[in-house]
Amino acid sequence: MAAKSSILTQSGQVRRAIVVGGGLGGLMTVIKLCEAGVPVDLLSLVPVKRSHSVCAQGGINASVNVKGEGDSPYTHFYETVKGGDFLANQPPCKGMADAAPGIVFMLDRMGVPFNRTPEGNLDFRRFGGTLFHRTAFAGATTGQQLLYALDEQVRRYETLDVEDERGVTVPGEKMVRKFEFWDLAGLVLDDGGVCRGVVAQDLKNGEMRAFRGDAVCLATGGPGLVFGRSTNSIINTGAAAAIAYKQGAIYANGEFIQVHPTAIPAADKLRLISESVRGEGGRVWVPRDRNDRRHGRDIPESERYYFLEERYPRYRNLVPRDIASREIFRTVIHEGYSAEGEQAAYLDVTHLCKTAAGKSAVRKKLEGVLEIYEKFAGADPYENPMKIFPAVHYSMGGLWVDFEKGADGSLKPGSARNQATSIPGLYATGESDYQYHGANRLGANSLLSCIYGGMVTGPAMATWRESQSKSAFDLSSSLFETEHKRRVDEYAALGKRTGADFPVNPYQLHEKLGEMMLQKVTVERHNTELDGVLASLQDMKADWKKAAALDPGAKGTINQPTVFLRHLDGMLALAELITKGAREREECRGAHYKPALDPELHPDDPAAVGRDDARWLKTTLATFNGEGPTLSYEGVDVSLEPLARRDYGKVAAATKPAATTHPSDVAGATPSPNTPDGVS
């Protein structure tokens, strides 16, 4: 029986969509659904304003070209796919770059307090991987300002009544119902494998509930906690994406994990020092004397080694993040340089603060991030160079999502295929999808991809919803009751894990997992170590089955250790597909780097200068086989720009930088399509 209308079912229920995740991707998806007249249930693990998007610091990219440098959306598109080492499908990237200026202007109208020039124009700073000023920013708290702006828009929809096609108000129904502190426990799939809703748990009282939805979107962030210490919030376990993966969704390019070049070294959490610091003139260096133990401020200019500037004289401190992280890692770990004897380099803004006016300008643009350093490192960054080291930051991989190419080479507006996972009716956006960044994300493209992804996902979900002959709200209740009971029983079984049969502490198991992944599956990867990690993961999965609930708790209350057990199961699953993807990819591409295959290190080794044709320029597709991942590969859409040499002008000592020919590499030039750096 077909639905009564696009708003109401045969029984008079409101037909809702579901968005899981209250960050930028989720909120923009909600806004676009509401604009299409689709009521939404919004579920969030934490209060929406505490979603991980709030932690973003540096800015959002858009080629507005207010500084007259010759920048353009096409250049932005090209540098995005080049920065991603040509592993991203190009039509979605073009759509994102084309939409970026309009997105920034929309956010400006929403009231985001972007920094402005003295003339009143939006101000833009440089970020890595480009020679143009392309990054709009609100001090060093851009993510917070964007998140709050979108949250205000969603709050408006929380007050608006649902109306049917005739404009008649549906009593007691609002366009958005918000459920904060709810944790995804499972997807509801019908006999045809179509996603019809979710089961989630209220973390305030332990209640498990089935939600019906005519389309479902996961906007649940990345898996940073798989690596133990990262720049991510502690909610970023990747568990929701792992649940979808275990229920049949394809997970793509899991091996591509971005390690940010500059974070504060610490034993507990690795706090980010934004790329905006380098965008505003911050310089990375180490003492030229490997045995120098003086404080950074006491080392004169002549005794400092600005290695990024010497090795990349054109991009200097703003090479893409994967390159910067490898260079810092190599300089500190392999070449033995240090900061006061510690395994760290310096990130320095003190040269910008020598005058009162200079210090004031730095404070205006970077105060938010510099406060973090002062608070957690205990040193004034305006007077002392900051100690930094690379840290796990972002996942380019995520749930595989589809797209439909439009006539202009971008995305076809409103296509139900856009952002659709391999499970019909299930969509993904934000960091939980894989679509926009290829093998390496350019800085300040993350906020853009979250918002653009939401703008694409909302209309796609609305189109899918209208195409269905039957609403989830008209299906038999037994489908939802069965999945609800399965998740209730699962949780109850975890809660009963006490006594001598369950000797493993899950938090210690997670610590072991995180330390192993951090040491062996980040900046550099070696096959022998990856083989050892895969073997250890089998042992850890066995240990998980013996992990205790620790605190069974009383009925009617939530048991946090039991919830953590559910998340740990997901982290182990993702760790395995990340590691297996890294083991099987026999090439160096973007954030995936194997020194043994680096032709710069091994110019005479055929294995290093060759390529693995089975996986070269291919997307890794991981499917869950009941025990672990099965990998397959699909080609990348490079229909707009052919593969080019990823050249950022690295030079050896006393060697002039090599020339490049692509217009995006020349500040002030206007690019034309299909003009590569030089085909490899």
FENGIVEN-V595961 format. One record per run of one state. SS is the DSSP state (@ for helix, = for strand, . for the rest). FROM is the first residue (numbers start at 0). LEN is the number of residues. If there is no record, write none. Layout:
# FENGIVEN-V595961
ss=SS from=FROM len=LEN
ss=SS from=FROM len=LEN
This chain:
# FENGIVEN-V595961
ss=. from=0 len=7
ss== from=7 len=1
ss=. from=8 len=5
ss== from=13 len=1
ss=. from=14 len=1
ss== from=15 len=5
ss=. from=20 len=3
ss=@ from=23 len=12
ss=. from=35 len=3
ss== from=38 len=6
ss=. from=44 len=3
ss=@ from=47 len=3
ss=. from=50 len=1
ss=@ from=51 len=4
ss=. from=55 len=4
ss== from=59 len=2
ss=. from=61 len=11
ss=@ from=72 len=11
ss=. from=83 len=6
ss=@ from=89 len=21
ss=. from=110 len=5
ss== from=115 len=1
ss=. from=116 len=5
ss== from=121 len=1
ss=. from=122 len=1
ss== from=123 len=3
ss=. from=126 len=6
ss== from=132 len=4
ss=. from=136 len=5
ss=@ from=141 len=18
ss=. from=159 len=1
ss== from=160 len=3
ss=. from=163 len=5
ss== from=168 len=6
ss=. from=174 len=1
ss== from=175 len=5
ss=. from=180 len=1
ss== from=181 len=8
ss=. from=189 len=5
ss== from=194 len=8
ss=. from=202 len=5
ss== from=207 len=5
ss=. from=212 len=3
ss== from=215 len=3
ss=. from=218 len=5
ss=@ from=223 len=4
ss=. from=227 len=11
ss=@ from=238 len=8
ss=. from=246 len=4
ss== from=250 len=2
ss=. from=252 len=4
ss== from=256 len=8
ss=. from=264 len=6
ss== from=270 len=2
ss=. from=272 len=3
ss=@ from=275 len=4
ss=. from=279 len=3
ss== from=282 len=5
ss=. from=287 len=8
ss=@ from=295 len=3
ss=. from=298 len=2
ss=@ from=300 len=3
ss== from=303 len=2
ss=. from=305 len=1
ss=@ from=306 len=5
ss=. from=311 len=4
ss=@ from=315 len=3
ss=. from=318 len=2
ss=@ from=320 len=14
ss=. from=334 len=4
ss== from=338 len=1
ss=. from=339 len=2
ss== from=341 len=1
ss=. from=342 len=2
ss== from=344 len=4
ss=. from=348 len=1
ss=@ from=349 len=3
ss=. from=352 len=3
ss=@ from=355 len=22
ss=. from=377 len=8
ss== from=385 len=10
ss=. from=395 len=2
ss== from=397 len=2
ss=. from=399 len=5
ss== from=404 len=1
ss=. from=405 len=5
ss== from=410 len=1
ss=. from=411 len=8
ss== from=419 len=1
ss=. from=420 len=5
ss== from=425 len=3
ss=. from=428 len=1
ss=@ from=429 len=3
ss== from=432 len=1
ss=. from=433 len=11
ss=@ from=444 len=23
ss=. from=467 len=4
ss=@ from=471 len=3
ss=. from=474 len=2
ss=@ from=476 len=19
ss=. from=495 len=8
ss== from=503 len=1
ss=. from=504 len=1
ss=@ from=505 len=15
ss=. from=520 len=6
ss=@ from=526 len=18
ss=. from=544 len=2
ss== from=546 len=1
ss=. from=547 len=12
ss=@ from=559 len=25
ss=. from=584 len=4
ss== from=588 len=1
ss=. from=589 len=2
ss== from=591 len=1
ss=. from=592 len=2
ss=@ from=594 len=3
ss=. from=597 len=8
ss=@ from=605 len=4
ss=. from=609 len=8
ss== from=617 len=7
ss=. from=624 len=4
ss== from=628 len=7
ss=. from=635 len=27
ss=@ from=662 len=3
ss=. from=665 len=15
